[in-house]
Amino acid sequence: MGIGIDAEAVGAVGRDVWEVVFVPREIRLLETLPPERQRLAATIVFSAKESFYKCRSTTQRLDFTDVEIHVCESKFTVRPSDTNPARNRSSLLAIGAFAIEGNRVLTGIAISR
């Protein structure tokens, strides 16, 4: 149904935009990390959301806070967030992967029927 890829420079997602692109649960997790890890984690989560939005084949508009990203090792999952009342939070929307190359985070998702 769709493929989404994204690349971001580590640190490109400043703390000043966290409230716009992350849900409260993501922000709380980021705040528990040391500064260097915060920059990397924020970039991974942002890039994962970008990949998800790019791969969707629907015209339905979603905001960054309509989905929540969970990162584990080199993979991530995309689920509806608490701020998205139209979705069942237990629904898995997509699984993607990421890699870190130098100062760049690369993410990708492929959604099949």
ABEGO torsion letter per residue (X at the ends): XBBBBBBBBBGABBAAAAAAABBAAAAAAAAABBAAAAAAAAAAAAAAAAAAAAABABABBBBAAABBBBBBEABBBBBBBAABAABBAABBABBBBBBBBEABBBBBBBBBX
